[in-house]
Amino acid sequence: MGPGEVFVFDGGDLAAYADVRAAENDTEIFDIDSLQFVRADGTLLRATARGYAVHLEPTNQRDEEALKERLRAFLSHPKVGMDPGLADDPARAAAALMLLPPGRRRWRRR
């Protein structure tokens, strides 16, 4: 699978990663059933466990507009307070989220 930013949604939480490998390395196998992985182009990724490692692979499902809507809702939430216009360019939104200090790269919307 080629390069590309990955968003990991967990209910109202969101994490952004530079690529699939980074998302795989930061995800525990015990969590994969509760997470949704989406590339910046809107492609849904399927997560599977290989031993204790997480493996992500693309599916045939792609919905960039749905991703943009989810990003816009997240970014505009008062607890997040980021520019919702970033959602129009998911790669740019991921870059903005990844610029945050490591402890703030995961957001809790709840």
Secondary structure, 3 states (H helix, E strand, C coil): CCCCCEEEEECCEEEEECCHHHHHHCCCHHHHHHCEEEECCCEEEEEEEECCEEEEEEEEEECHHHHHHHHHHHHCCCCCCCCHHHHHCHHHHHHHHHCCCHHHCCEECC
